[in-house]
Amino acid sequence: MKPVGLANRSCSKRSRPTLGLHLLSDESGQDVVEYALLGAIVGIASIVTWQLLVTTVGEVYGAADSDVQGVSACTPNPGGGGCS
């Protein structure tokens, strides 16, 4: 197995690719970059979903709390009188 690198390549101008072309054709770190991008997208989607969930739960809880407070303000009289 030969080591991979620029040192083992021929130094003639015709056979030596430029560094930019070499980096564009090299796919050795592609998996890591793809997984990092996928992780970033999942993380951003999770943050946005969490913020929407917190807002929705807060609104539902606030509405339920208002309803309970409204019902508990009217306690019936044990003597037979009710709330009007």
N, C-alpha and C positions, 0 to 999 in steps of 0.2 A: 504494500500500500504506500503510495507516494504522498508526501505532505502537500497540502493544497496551499497556494499562496502566490504572490506576485514574484517572489524571489526565484522560483523554479521556472519561470517563463523566459522565453528568449528575449533578448534586449533589442532586437532589430525593430525599427519603426513600423514596418509593415505588419508584423505578427503581434505586436504589443497593443492591446486595446487601451483606450484611455480609461482613466479611473471612473469617470461617470458612466461609461458604457458597461464597465465591469460591474459596478454596483447595481445598475438596472437589470442586468442579466442574472445576477446572483440571487437565488431564492432561498438561501439557507435560513434566514430569520423570518420568513414569511408566516409561518405558523404562529410564532409568538406575537407578531404584530396583529394578525387576524384575531387571535384570542383576546388581546388587549383591547382592540376596538370593540369586540363583542361584549366584553366585560364593562367597558365604558358606556355603551348603549344600554345595557341592562341596568346599570347603576343609575343612569339619568332617568330612565323610564320608571324605576322603582321610587326615586325621589319625587317625581311628578305625581305618580299614583298615590304615594303616601300623603302628599300635601292635599290632594283632592279628597282623599278618604278622611283626613282629619277635619276638613271643612264640612263635609257632608255629615259626619257623625256629630260634630258640634251643633249643626243646625237641627238635626233630628232630636238630639238630646235637649236642646233649648226649647223646641216646640213641645216635647213631651213634658218637660218641667213646667212650662206655662200652663198646660192642660191640667196637670196634677195640682198646681197651686190654685187654679180656678175652681176645681172641684172641692178641694179641701177648705176653701174659704167659706163654703156653705155647709155647716154642720147642723144636722137636724136637732130640734129641741126634743129632749126626752118626754116632755109633756104633751107632745102631739103637734106642735107647731113646726112647720117646715120652712125651708128657704124660699124666698120669692124671687 
